[in-house]
Amino acid sequence: MATDISAKLSYLPISAQKVRLVVDTVRGKPVVDAINTLKFLQKSAAKPVEKLLTSAVSNAEENFGISRDDLFVYMITADEAPTRRWRRFGARGRFKPILRRTSHVNVVLRERQ
């Protein structure tokens, strides 16, 4: 029986579309490789996803006693969260709507057999 170790990041103030670019690079990789990849990735979403992955690894080590070398990223998703609607005033008394998008990121780690 494989134990699932999960962690979740809610209301990340980056759009889900941008976070998915980062998330897709680490899916299925061993955790140590995934964290090293995220350290050197030049995307704004890389830092929060790295912190989330580190948190999930800490959960595994502390609560289940599993070594980080035995873990891999089983599942990681970036879903849309509520969008904040913002206004910026434009020319001739009109206003331009701005959508401030947010996202939820979920990660599930599993132990390698």
Secondary structure by P-SEA (a helix, b strand, c coil): cbbbbbcccccccccaaaaaaaaaacccccaaaaaaaaaaccccaaaaaaaaaaaaaaaaacccccccccccccbbbbbbcbbbbbbbbccccbbbbbbbccbbbbbbbbbcc
